[in-house]
Amino acid sequence: MAEPTGPVRGAHVVVEGLCKRYEDSEAVADASFEIQPGEFVSLLGPSGSGKTTTLMMIAGFVTPSAGDIRLDGRSVIGIPPHHRQIGVVFQSYALFPHLSVWDNVAFPLRMRKVPRPELERRVAAALEMVGLGGMRRRRPSQLSGGQQQRVALARALVFEPPLLLMDEPLGALDRALRQQMQLEIRELTSRLRLSVLYVTHDQEEALAMSHRVVVMSQGRIVQMGTPHDVYWEPQDTFVARFLGEANVFEGSLLGGANGRSVLVTEDGLRLVTAHPVAVANGDRAAAVIRPQAFALGRGEAGSNRLEGVVLDVQFLGEVVRLTVAASRRRVQVRLPASMASRPPEPGARIELSCPPEAVRVVPHRP
């Protein structure tokens, strides 16, 4: 994230024990987290994990079954959406097709009965902020997907809310435009020092844009932390697999020397971790190793080692991805691509190593 500048305008948001129950299901169960003023937080999870329902309760479009939502110390439970001073951007953009760009952006100010001179100043400033100052008279149908997204963003920001909620706002864009808009949204919200809650199922998007990530599954929060922490220090196998590629080795935990724990798989592979383990000796667990943690060769003394046969090689520009048959499983490996050396060919026998510091042993979660 870019370093923010200027005074903080964002709200302090506290979500405490938030629940949403329907007749035969619980969409959100006991969700609690905070957004600090000026912080960008992402709710990340698969479809049906409860992230959009959580956002809609904060926005005021869904009534919680239990729990509280406080903005700068004031509960907003029971307050209508248009009185919460929260900007919302949806994946569908929700623009009025019969209105011009200018009138779409001006709509929230008209609803708030902002005087005409102030309305014109704010709309002009919002359109310049998103780079659409010269398109004020166009209709949404005359804009590209990225331009429509900018109109939706300008409309959400024009009344200067302290909190911005965004629900899969880039889902309809192609990859290149999506990456461009990620950068623009991150830079704009950082410059304005807004508090942002961003819903996405795209782990790369969440990791790239956020100060902190809240991972949800089946209506519950399963882990919260910085992008670095949730990626490199997953708390269970669900988080490890959902956040990028992960090699997961299932087995039983044994005590080791020098305070280090050892996971032993059914086929006898021993993996040593240098990190504390929240699993009792003898219990089932899983060792998580990211593909980029492996290196070719035996490595330094004390490294974990695997031998295998290369099944597939993919050149991806900056990295080379190997699929290796090792220890009765397929292991994913990512190596830095180099002009000076070529990766091993399919069929080659290789040795892989990774240090104990790269191994995380976590409770196994199907």
Residue pairs with C-beta under 8 A, 6 or more apart in sequence:
1 40
1 186
1 190
1 209
1 210
1 211
2 186
2 187
2 190
3 190
4 38
4 190
4 191
4 193
5 190
5 191
5 193
6 191
6 192
6 193
7 193
8 37
8 38
8 193
9 37
9 38
9 160
9 162
9 192
9 193
9 194
10 35
10 36
10 37
10 38
10 39
10 162
10 163
10 193
10 194
10 195
10 196
11 35
11 37
11 71
11 72
11 162
11 163
11 195
12 34
12 35
12 36
12 37
12 71
12 72
12 73
12 195
13 34
13 35
13 58
13 69
13 70
13 71
13 163
13 195
13 197
14 34
14 68
14 69
14 70
15 31
15 32
15 33
15 34
15 54
15 58
15 67
15 68
15 69
16 32
16 67
16 68
16 69
16 70
17 30
17 31
17 32
17 66
17 67
17 68
18 28
18 30
18 31
18 32
18 54
18 57
18 64
18 66
18 67
18 68
18 69
19 26
19 28
19 29
19 30
19 31
19 64
19 65
19 66
19 67
20 26
20 27
20 28
20 50
20 53
20 54
20 57
20 62
20 64
20 65
21 27
21 65
21 66
26 219
27 50
27 53
27 219
28 50
28 53
28 54
28 57
28 219
29 50
29 219
29 220
30 67
30 220
31 50
31 54
31 67
31 216
31 220
31 221
32 67
32 221
33 41
33 214
33 221
33 224
35 41
35 163
35 195
35 196
35 197
36 195
37 162
37 193
37 195
38 193
38 194
38 195
39 195
39 196
39 211
39 212
40 186
40 189
40 190
40 195
40 196
40 198
40 209
40 210
40 211
40 212
41 196
41 197
41 198
41 210
41 211
41 212
41 213
41 214
42 197
42 198
42 199
42 200
42 205
42 206
42 209
42 210
42 212
42 213
42 214
43 51
43 54
43 55
43 197
43 198
43 199
43 200
43 214
43 216
44 51
44 200
44 201
44 203
44 206
44 213
44 214
44 215
44 216
44 242
44 243
45 51
45 201
45 215
45 216
45 217
45 242
46 201
46 217
46 242
47 201
48 218
49 216
49 217
49 218
49 219
50 216
50 218
50 219
50 220
51 199
51 201
51 216
52 167
52 168
52 199
53 62
53 219
54 199
54 216
55 165
55 167
55 197
55 199
56 62
56 167
57 63
57 64
57 69
58 69
58 76
58 86
58 163
58 165
58 197
59 81
59 84
59 86
59 88
59 165
60 76
60 79
60 80
60 81
60 84
60 86
61 81
64 77
68 75
68 77
69 75
69 76
69 77
70 76
71 84
71 85
71 86
71 162
71 163
72 162
76 84
81 88
82 111
82 112
85 159
85 161
85 162
85 163
86 161
86 163
86 164
86 165
87 156
87 157
87 159
87 161
87 163
87 164
87 165
88 156
88 164
88 165
88 166
88 167
89 149
89 152
89 153
89 156
89 164
89 165
89 166
89 167
89 169
90 152
90 167
90 168
90 169
91 167
91 168
91 169
91 170
91 171
91 172
92 172
93 140
93 148
93 149
93 151
93 152
94 152
95 104
95 140
95 148
95 151
95 152
95 155
96 103
96 104
96 107
96 140
97 139
97 140
97 141
98 139
99 107
99 139
99 140
100 136
100 137
100 138
100 139
101 127
101 132
101 135
101 136
101 137
101 138
101 139
101 140
101 143
101 151
102 123
102 127
102 136
102 137
104 140
104 151
104 155
105 123
105 126
105 127
105 151
105 154
105 155
105 158
106 119
106 123
106 158
107 155
108 155
108 158
108 159
109 118
109 119
109 122
109 123
109 158
109 159
110 119
112 159
114 122
114 159
122 158
122 159
122 160
123 158
124 133
126 154
126 155
126 157
126 158
127 133
127 135
127 136
127 154
129 154
129 157
129 188
130 150
130 151
130 153
130 154
130 184
130 188
131 150
132 147
132 150
132 151
132 154
135 143
135 147
140 148
140 151
143 151
145 172
145 173
145 174
145 177
146 173
146 177
146 180
146 181
149 169
149 170
149 173
149 181
150 184
152 169
153 169
153 185
153 188
156 164
157 164
157 192
157 194
161 194
162 194
162 195
163 194
163 195
163 196
163 197
164 189
164 194
164 195
164 196
164 197
165 196
165 197
165 199
166 185
166 196
166 197
166 198
166 199
167 199
168 199
168 200
168 201
169 181
169 185
169 198
170 178
170 181
170 182
170 200
170 205
173 181
178 205
182 205
182 208
182 209
185 209
186 208
186 209
189 196
198 206
198 209
198 210
200 206
203 242
203 243
203 244
204 244
206 213
206 227
207 213
207 227
207 231
207 243
208 227
210 227
211 226
212 224
212 225
212 226
212 227
213 224
213 225
213 226
213 227
213 230
214 221
214 223
214 224
215 221
215 222
215 223
215 224
215 230
215 239
215 242
215 243
216 222
217 238
217 242
222 235
222 236
222 238
222 239
223 230
223 234
223 235
223 236
223 239
224 230
225 233
230 239
230 243
231 243
231 244
231 290
232 290
232 360
233 275
233 360
234 240
234 243
234 246
234 288
234 360
234 362
235 362
235 363
236 362
236 363
236 364
236 365
237 246
237 248
237 286
237 288
237 362
237 363
237 364
237 365
237 366
238 365
240 246
240 248
240 286
240 288
240 360
240 362
241 248
244 290
245 290
245 291
245 332
245 334
246 288
246 289
246 290
246 291
247 288
247 289
247 290
247 291
247 331
247 332
248 286
248 287
248 288
249 263
249 265
249 269
249 271
249 286
249 287
249 288
249 289
249 327
249 329
250 265
250 266
250 284
250 285
250 286
250 364
251 263
251 264
251 265
251 266
251 269
251 271
251 284
251 285
251 286
251 287
252 263
252 264
252 282
252 283
252 284
252 285
253 261
253 262
253 263
253 277
253 279
253 280
253 281
253 282
253 283
253 284
253 285
253 361
254 261
254 262
254 263
254 264
254 281
254 282
255 261
255 262
255 281
256 262
256 272
260 272
260 273
260 274
260 356
261 272
261 273
261 277
261 281
261 361
262 270
262 271
262 272
262 273
263 270
263 271
263 273
263 285
263 286
263 287
263 359
263 361
264 270
264 271
265 271
265 327
267 327
267 328
269 306
269 327
270 304
271 287
271 289
271 304
271 359
271 361
272 302
272 304
272 356
272 359
273 287
273 356
273 359
273 360
273 361
274 355
274 356
274 357
274 359
275 357
275 359
275 360
275 361
277 285
277 361
278 362
278 363
279 285
279 361
279 362
279 363
284 364
285 361
285 362
285 363
285 364
286 361
286 362
286 363
286 364
287 359
287 360
287 361
288 359
288 360
288 361
288 362
289 304
289 354
289 358
289 359
289 360
290 358
291 321
291 332
291 333
291 334
292 319
292 334
292 335
293 354
293 355
293 358
293 359
294 331
294 333
294 334
294 335
294 352
294 353
294 354
295 335
295 352
295 353
295 354
296 335
296 344
296 350
296 351
296 352
296 353
297 351
297 353
298 305
298 351
298 353
299 305
299 353
299 354
299 355
300 353
300 355
302 355
302 356
303 353
303 354
303 355
303 356
304 353
304 354
304 355
304 356
304 359
305 351
305 352
305 353
306 324
306 326
306 327
306 331
306 351
306 352
306 353
307 326
307 349
307 350
307 351
307 352
308 324
308 325
308 326
308 327
308 331
308 349
308 350
308 352
309 324
309 325
309 326
309 347
309 348
309 349
309 350
310 322
310 323
310 324
310 344
310 345
310 346
310 347
310 348
310 349
310 350
311 323
311 324
311 325
311 330
311 346
312 322
312 323
312 346
313 320
313 321
313 322
313 323
313 343
313 344
313 345
313 346
314 320
314 321
314 322
315 337
315 343
316 337
317 337
318 336
318 337
319 334
319 335
319 336
319 337
320 334
320 335
320 336
320 337
320 343
321 332
321 333
321 334
322 332
322 333
322 334
322 335
322 343
322 344
323 330
323 331
323 332
323 333
324 330
324 331
324 332
324 333
324 350
324 352
325 331
326 352
331 352
333 352
335 343
337 343
344 350
